[in-house]
Amino acid sequence: MATITAPTSSKAAPPGILTHTAVRKLLILALAAAILAPIAVTQWPGTTWPTPLTVDVSEPLGRASDWIIDNRDSHPLFLYFFGHVSNIVVIAVRAVYLALLAVGWAGVTAIGALVAWRVADVKLALGTAAAFLACGLLGMWVPTMQTLALMVVAVLASVAVGALLGLAAGLSDRMDRVLRPVLDTMQVLPAFAYLLPVVLVFGIGVPAAVLATVVYAAPPMARLTSLGLRGADKEVLEAVESLGTTSRQRLLTARIPLARKELLLGVNQTIMMALSMAVIASVIGAGGLGDRVYQALASVDVGAALAAGIPIVLLAVVLDRVTGAAGERLGESGKSPVTWLYALVVAAAVALAGRLAGFLDWPDGWELNIAEPVNRAVDWMTAHLYSGVPVVGGTADWAAHFTSWVLNPLRDGLQWLPWWSVLLIVAALAWLIGTWRTALTAVLAMAAIGVLGVWKPSLDTLSQVLAAVAVTLVIGFATGVAAARSDRFERLLRPVLDVFQTMPQFVYLIPVVALFGVGRAPAVAAAVVYALPAVVRITAQGLRQVDPAAMESARSLGATSGQQLRQVQLPLARPALLLAVNQGVVLVLAVVIIGGLVGGGALGYQVVFGLAQGDLATGLVAGAAIVCLGLMLDRVTQPTERRTTKKGA
């Protein structure tokens, strides 16, 4: 019997290999490359993208810019649509700001503390009061109120837009496929790239700043809402459906409550990202704390920038803790409604007492100047850590080594590859983990970069993004795993992540440049610092959300802690880990522009140059190339579900 079956199995082996999905895809790509590569080499020799295949879009973009300028004050589209949107935003922000000023610093502090006490406990109430008082002590009370008013409107709009988009994507596969590139574009398109068209339409001021913030901050809410709705427990949904409930009832009573954790994380990420836009929005007239940071950094005054940056962080921490505590209490009885009445009465009494005592404005004599000692500390770090450190070397040496050992070889290697081989590699990676549609989208996105005429700077930017994403994922996954497995470590890490994610990039950009010099290395460092918190949070959240029954089964079988992590938690948390990768890529790309300000060059510099010179074509083309890079990286790193056939996939 063995002599009969052995030859049969050996003869069947090669067809089995050839029918394997990955091998079959690679063979098809190899055949296509064998046919098309000689044609490409013959028709368009060279490694860079051929000039005949580029399209000059500067002329139509210039005409569009001129048309907007000429018709902004007379066309019905601006008078009856954009004009009304602008007026609504201005009225909303001004109403919130005037209400905050009318209550006074004592009233705002009391209201914040009492709301925190109502939704959580005395500890959070004291922390909230201390945060508001710190804003006043730093001499930033009025700018803080300006930023708080703008952020309240922007966050509410971002959460509303993101929740609606996430609801559509979470309930419909078709809408998910349609919205995915839209969300990618909203989040990947650098703020500096769309600041110019936003300013052309709305002018410099609050409306442009709010709308730019909404575009940037809404996608995380949409993604996490969709993730939560799609990850709802199937057994619970089936049980609810068996009771004869309608689709709307299932959504309100089962899907949304089951997705509460993801929804809260979405609100958290929206708040963080909205506040991180405070400085960038100040470039187009947002005012507030962002304007103070921008002015301080224009004069290279790190201390003054930090004095304005700290209140941004404190606002983020307060909003994060209060909204998180409110969400955790959903569904609980909590304090009786009478406590709300007590809280309102006390807050009103404090606000009235403040008005009668003349405590509306923060007293000048209560302010502390931290700019001078901070600037001395920065000077000391620059003098002692930049170079000459024994054994480990200075930070300048680290930057030089990272540039020469990682960034330069990566950039030179990408630019050395023939343009058609880059497209082939992108197609192979995207098709291996997805479908032919995924590969086609990735290839078209990469080809669009060449058509726009920015092939070489895009590959330079891609090398920096790949290096930054690799460092971010290594550190982020390790830290996220540690945070998921230790409650104490997570509590210690949480304020650090808040500071990293909410401190405006412009604030820590000067210390980074002071330590690492000007070049691509500090640009990568800034990107890692900015993207790391989101990766850590999503990783930890995904691991903590793993089904407790699966973990209990693994423990009952004698699995060690490491085996539980590798064989249970990581596989079951795969959607969250993939989302962490996606957010890492997106956030790194978002800092590409900031990198252009400190010597990163490439696409980041072109976007900044376009905004500074009012050159719509240069800024938008470079911004579109960054979007295409983000779309390509998203498709290459995000597996697409494949429909199985009778033969299997």
BELURBEL-V120309 format. One record per residue. RES is the residue in one letter. SS is DSSP state (h for helix, s for strand, l for the rest). PHI is phi in whole degrees, 0 to 359 (NA if undefined). OMEGA is omega in degrees with one decimal (999 if undefined). Layout:
((RES SS PHI OMEGA) (RES SS PHI OMEGA))
This chain:
((M l NA 179.9) (A h 293 -179.2) (T h 290 -179.9) (I h 273 -173.6) (T h 281 -176.2) (A h 299 178.4) (P h 297 -179.1) (T h 298 -179.0) (S h 292 179.4) (S h 291 177.8) (K h 288 -177.7) (A h 279 -175.2) (A h 297 -179.0) (P h 301 176.1) (P h 301 178.6) (G h 297 178.6) (I h 292 -177.1) (L h 292 179.8) (T l 274 175.7) (H l 295 -172.1) (T h 302 -176.2) (A h 296 -179.5) (V h 296 -179.9) (R h 297 178.4) (K h 294 179.6) (L h 296 178.6) (L h 295 178.1) (I h 296 178.9) (L h 294 177.9) (A h 297 177.9) (L h 296 178.4) (A h 297 178.8) (A h 295 179.7) (A h 297 -179.3) (I h 274 -171.6) (L h 273 -177.0) (A h 300 177.7) (P h 301 178.4) (I h 295 179.9) (A h 296 -179.6) (V h 295 -178.5) (T h 289 -175.9) (Q h 284 -175.8) (W l 227 -179.4) (P l 292 -179.6) (G l 108 -176.8) (T l 267 -177.7) (T l 279 -177.5) (W l 297 -176.4) (P l 293 -179.8) (T h 300 179.8) (P h 299 -178.2) (L h 264 178.0) (T l 261 -180.0) (V l 233 178.9) (D l 272 -178.2) (V l 255 -176.3) (S h 295 -178.4) (E h 294 178.5) (P h 296 177.8) (L h 293 176.5) (G h 296 177.5) (R h 295 178.5) (A h 297 178.4) (S h 297 179.3) (D h 296 -179.4) (W h 296 179.5) (I h 298 -178.9) (I h 296 -176.7) (D h 287 -173.1) (N h 251 -174.5) (R l 297 -176.3) (D l 259 -175.0) (S l 225 -174.9) (H l 287 179.9) (P h 302 179.8) (L h 300 179.8) (F h 278 -176.4) (L h 289 -170.3) (Y h 252 176.1) (F h 237 -178.6) (F h 298 178.4) (G h 295 178.5) (H h 293 177.3) (V h 301 179.5) (S h 298 -179.1) (N h 295 179.5) (I h 297 -179.6) (V h 296 -179.0) (V h 298 -179.2) (I h 296 -178.7) (A h 296 -178.7) (V h 294 -179.3) (R h 294 179.1) (A h 297 178.8) (V h 295 -178.5) (Y h 296 179.6) (L h 295 177.1) (A h 296 179.0) (L h 294 179.4) (L h 292 -179.2) (A h 294 179.6) (V h 288 -179.4) (G h 85 -175.2) (W h 294 179.8) (A h 292 -180.0) (G h 292 178.6) (V h 298 179.0) (T h 298 -179.9) (A h 295 -179.9) (I h 297 178.9) (G h 299 -179.0) (A h 294 -178.2) (L h 290 175.6) (V h 296 178.1) (A h 296 177.9) (W h 294 -178.1) (R h 295 -176.2) (V h 270 -177.3) (A l 222 -175.4) (D l 208 -177.4) (V h 294 -178.7) (K h 300 179.0) (L h 292 177.7) (A h 298 178.5) (L h 295 178.0) (G h 296 178.4) (T h 294 178.4) (A h 298 179.2) (A h 297 179.9) (A h 296 179.2) (F h 293 178.3) (L h 295 177.9) (A h 297 177.2) (C h 299 177.7) (G h 290 -179.8) (L h 298 178.6) (L l 280 179.5) (G l 77 -173.8) (M l 238 -174.6) (W h 292 -178.4) (V h 296 175.5) (P h 301 178.0) (T h 295 178.4) (M h 294 176.7) (Q h 298 179.1) (T h 294 180.0) (L h 298 179.1) (A h 297 -179.8) (L h 295 -177.3) (M h 289 177.7) (V h 300 179.5) (V h 293 -177.6) (A h 294 -178.9) (V h 292 178.3) (L h 300 178.1) (A h 294 -179.7) (S h 295 179.7) (V h 295 179.7) (A h 295 179.9) (V h 295 -178.9) (G h 296 179.8) (A h 295 178.8) (L h 295 178.2) (L h 295 178.8) (G h 294 177.0) (L h 297 178.9) (A h 295 -179.1) (A h 289 -178.1) (G h 283 -177.5) (L h 258 -176.6) (S l 220 177.0) (D h 297 -179.5) (R h 296 178.5) (M h 294 177.2) (D h 298 178.9) (R h 292 -179.4) (V h 287 -174.3) (L h 281 -175.6) (R h 302 176.9) (P h 294 177.7) (V h 295 178.3) (L h 295 176.5) (D h 302 -178.6) (T h 295 -179.5) (M h 300 -173.7) (Q h 269 -176.3) (V h 273 -179.8) (L l 300 -174.9) (P l 299 -178.7) (A h 302 179.7) (F h 298 -177.9) (A h 288 -178.5) (Y h 262 173.8) (L h 296 -177.8) (L h 295 176.6) (P h 296 177.5) (V h 296 178.4) (V h 293 177.7) (L h 300 -176.5) (V h 277 -172.0) (F h 256 -176.3) (G l 79 -180.0) (I l 283 179.4) (G l 153 -174.9) (V h 296 -178.0) (P h 303 179.2) (A h 297 -179.6) (A h 295 -179.6) (V h 295 -178.5) (L h 294 176.3) (A h 297 178.4) (T h 294 179.4) (V h 297 179.4) (V h 300 -176.2) (Y h 278 -170.8) (A h 264 -177.0) (A h 287 -176.5) (P h 304 177.9) (P h 301 177.3) (M h 296 179.9) (A h 294 -178.1) (R h 296 -176.5) (L h 287 173.9) (T h 297 178.1) (S h 298 179.1) (L h 298 -179.6) (G h 294 179.6) (L h 293 -179.0) (R h 284 -178.6) (G l 266 180.0) (A l 296 -177.4) (D l 301 -177.8) (K h 297 -178.3) (E h 295 178.4) (V h 294 179.3) (L h 297 178.4) (E h 295 178.8) (A h 295 178.5) (V h 293 179.9) (E h 294 -179.7) (S h 294 178.5) (L l 277 177.6) (G l 82 -179.4) (T l 284 176.5) (T l 277 179.2) (S h 298 179.7) (R h 294 179.0) (Q h 295 178.2) (R h 296 179.3) (L h 294 -174.3) (L h 283 -174.5) (T h 261 -176.0) (A h 232 -172.5) (R h 297 -177.5) (I h 294 176.0) (P h 300 179.2) (L h 291 -179.1) (A l 265 -174.3) (R h 300 -179.1) (K h 300 -179.7) (E h 293 178.6) (L h 296 178.6) (L h 294 176.7) (L h 296 176.7) (G h 296 176.6) (V h 298 178.4) (N h 302 -178.7) (Q h 295 178.7) (T h 295 178.2) (I h 298 -178.5) (M h 298 -176.1) (M h 287 176.6) (A h 295 179.0) (L h 291 177.9) (S h 291 177.7) (M l 274 -173.2) (A h 300 -178.1) (V h 286 -180.0) (I h 298 179.0) (A h 294 179.3) (S h 294 178.3) (V l 298 -178.0) (I l 248 168.8) (G l 94 179.3) (A l 288 -178.6) (G l 72 176.9) (G h 74 -177.3) (L h 297 -179.6) (G h 300 179.4) (D h 294 177.1) (R h 296 178.6) (V h 297 -177.3) (Y h 297 179.8) (Q h 294 -179.8) (A h 294 -178.7) (L h 287 175.8) (A h 297 177.0) (S l 258 178.2) (V l 55 178.7) (D l 253 -176.1) (V h 296 -178.8) (G h 298 178.5) (A h 294 177.5) (A h 295 179.3) (L h 291 178.5) (A h 298 176.3) (A h 273 -179.7) (G h 284 -179.5) (I h 299 176.6) (P h 301 176.1) (I h 299 178.0) (V h 296 -179.1) (L h 297 176.4) (L h 299 -179.4) (A h 296 -179.0) (V h 296 -179.8) (V h 298 -179.3) (L h 296 178.6) (D h 296 -176.6) (R h 293 -176.7) (V h 292 179.4) (T h 294 177.8) (G h 295 178.9) (A h 294 178.1) (A h 297 179.1) (G h 293 179.4) (E h 295 -177.8) (R l 270 177.1) (L l 299 179.4) (G l 88 177.8) (E l 262 179.1) (S l 290 176.1) (G l 61 178.7) (K l 285 -178.7) (S l 291 178.5) (P h 302 179.9) (V h 297 -179.7) (T h 296 176.0) (W h 296 179.0) (L h 297 177.3) (Y h 300 -178.6) (A h 298 -179.5) (L h 294 179.6) (V h 296 179.8) (V h 296 179.8) (A h 298 179.1) (A h 296 179.3) (A h 295 179.4) (V h 295 179.5) (A h 297 179.7) (L h 294 178.2) (A h 297 177.9) (G h 297 178.1) (R h 296 -179.3) (L h 295 -179.3) (A l 272 -179.9) (G l 76 -177.9) (F l 260 177.9) (L l 283 179.3) (D l 263 179.4) (W l 293 -178.6) (P l 296 -179.4) (D h 296 -178.1) (G h 288 -178.6) (W h 261 -175.9) (E l 265 178.3) (L l 246 179.2) (N l 259 179.9) (I l 256 -174.8) (A h 297 -175.2) (E h 295 178.8) (P h 296 177.7) (V h 295 179.4) (N h 296 176.5) (R h 295 178.9) (A h 294 178.0) (V h 296 178.0) (D h 298 179.5) (W h 295 179.5) (M h 298 179.8) (T h 296 -176.9) (A h 286 -171.9) (H h 254 -175.6) (L h 252 -175.2) (Y l 294 179.9) (S l 203 174.7) (G l 82 177.9) (V l 285 -178.2) (P l 298 173.9) (V l 67 -172.9) (V l 279 -177.2) (G l 81 -179.2) (G l 276 -179.5) (T h 296 176.1) (A h 297 177.4) (D h 293 178.1) (W h 299 -179.7) (A h 297 -179.9) (A h 295 179.3) (H h 294 -179.8) (F h 297 179.2) (T h 292 -175.4) (S h 282 -176.7) (W h 265 -175.4) (V h 241 -171.8) (L h 292 -179.1) (N h 296 177.7) (P h 299 -179.8) (L h 293 178.5) (R h 295 -178.6) (D h 296 179.3) (G h 294 179.1) (L h 294 -178.9) (Q h 286 177.5) (W h 285 -178.6) (L l 295 172.9) (P l 300 -174.8) (W h 301 -178.9) (W h 289 178.0) (S h 288 176.2) (V h 296 177.3) (L h 298 179.9) (L h 294 178.8) (I h 296 178.2) (V h 299 179.5) (A h 298 -178.8) (A h 296 -178.6) (L h 296 -177.9) (A h 292 -177.5) (W h 286 -179.2) (L h 296 -177.7) (I h 255 -178.7) (G l 217 -179.2) (T l 249 178.3) (W h 295 176.2) (R h 293 177.0) (T h 300 179.8) (A h 296 -179.6) (L h 297 178.9) (T h 297 -179.7) (A h 296 -179.2) (V h 293 179.1) (L h 296 177.9) (A h 296 179.4) (M h 291 178.8) (A h 293 178.8) (A h 299 177.2) (I h 299 178.0) (G h 295 -179.8) (V h 298 179.4) (L l 285 175.9) (G l 84 -179.1) (V l 233 -175.4) (W h 295 -175.8) (K h 295 177.1) (P h 297 177.9) (S h 291 177.1) (L h 292 174.5) (D h 298 177.0) (T h 298 179.8) (L h 299 178.9) (S h 297 178.1) (Q h 293 179.9) (V h 294 -179.9) (L h 298 179.3) (A h 295 -179.3) (A h 294 179.7) (V h 295 179.7) (A h 299 178.6) (V h 296 -178.7) (T h 298 -177.0) (L h 291 179.3) (V h 299 -179.1) (I h 289 -175.8) (G h 293 179.5) (F h 295 179.4) (A h 297 180.0) (T h 291 178.6) (G h 297 177.2) (V h 298 179.2) (A h 297 179.6) (A h 292 179.8) (A h 289 -175.9) (R h 262 -178.8) (S l 218 178.7) (D h 295 -179.2) (R h 295 179.4) (F h 296 179.1) (E h 295 178.7) (R h 296 178.3) (L h 291 -175.6) (L h 281 -171.8) (R h 302 178.6) (P h 295 177.2) (V h 296 178.0) (L h 296 177.6) (D h 301 -179.5) (V h 296 -178.4) (F h 298 -172.7) (Q h 275 -175.7) (T h 258 176.2) (M l 297 -177.8) (P l 304 -177.5) (Q h 302 -178.6) (F h 296 -177.3) (V h 289 -178.3) (Y h 271 179.3) (L h 289 -179.2) (I h 292 173.8) (P h 300 177.9) (V h 297 178.7) (V h 294 179.1) (A h 297 -178.2) (L h 273 -173.0) (F h 250 -177.9) (G l 82 -180.0) (V l 261 179.9) (G l 156 -177.3) (R h 281 -179.8) (A h 298 176.0) (P h 297 176.2) (A h 296 177.2) (V h 295 179.5) (A h 299 178.3) (A h 297 179.2) (A h 295 180.0) (V h 296 -179.5) (V h 299 -176.6) (Y h 283 -175.0) (A h 275 -173.7) (L h 300 -176.9) (P h 302 -179.1) (A h 296 179.2) (V h 297 -179.6) (V h 296 -177.3) (R h 297 -176.8) (I h 292 177.6) (T h 298 180.0) (A h 297 179.2) (Q h 297 179.7) (G h 297 179.7) (L h 291 180.0) (R h 287 -178.4) (Q l 273 178.8) (V l 298 -176.7) (D l 307 179.5) (P h 301 180.0) (A h 296 178.0) (A h 295 178.4) (M h 294 179.3) (E h 295 177.5) (S h 296 179.2) (A h 296 178.8) (R h 294 -179.8) (S h 293 177.9) (L l 273 176.4) (G l 87 -179.7) (A l 291 177.2) (T l 285 -179.8) (S h 298 178.6) (G h 294 177.9) (Q h 293 176.4) (Q h 300 -179.9) (L h 293 -173.9) (R h 287 -170.2) (Q h 259 -178.0) (V h 238 -172.5) (Q h 295 -177.2) (L h 298 177.9) (P h 297 -178.1) (L h 287 179.2) (A l 268 -175.5) (R h 304 178.3) (P h 302 179.7) (A h 292 178.6) (L h 295 177.3) (L h 294 175.8) (L h 295 176.9) (A h 297 176.5) (V h 299 -179.9) (N h 301 -179.6) (Q h 293 175.4) (G h 299 178.6) (V h 297 -176.8) (V h 298 -176.2) (L h 288 175.2) (V h 297 178.2) (L h 297 -179.7) (A h 294 -178.8) (V l 263 177.9) (V h 303 -179.5) (I h 294 178.2) (I h 300 176.7) (G h 299 177.8) (G h 295 179.3) (L h 281 -175.2) (V l 240 174.6) (G l 99 178.0) (G l 291 177.1) (G l 65 174.4) (A h 57 -173.9) (L h 295 -179.4) (G h 301 179.4) (Y h 295 -179.0) (Q h 295 178.2) (V h 294 179.6) (V h 297 178.4) (F h 298 179.8) (G h 298 178.9) (L h 291 -177.6) (A h 295 -176.8) (Q h 266 -176.1) (G l 68 -178.4) (D l 268 -176.4) (L h 299 -176.5) (A h 295 -177.9) (T h 298 -178.3) (G h 294 -177.9) (L h 288 178.2) (V h 296 177.7) (A h 295 177.1) (G h 296 177.0) (A h 296 177.3) (A h 295 177.0) (I h 295 176.4) (V h 299 178.7) (C h 297 175.5) (L h 299 179.1) (G h 296 178.5) (L h 296 178.7) (M h 296 -180.0) (L h 295 177.1) (D h 297 -179.1) (R h 291 -179.3) (V h 284 -175.8) (T h 254 -176.5) (Q l 246 179.4) (P l 301 177.6) (T l 252 179.4) (E l 296 180.0) (R l 251 176.9) (R l 284 -179.6) (T l 278 177.3) (T l 253 -179.6) (K l 295 180.0) (K l 277 -178.3) (G l 93 -178.6) (A l 247 999))
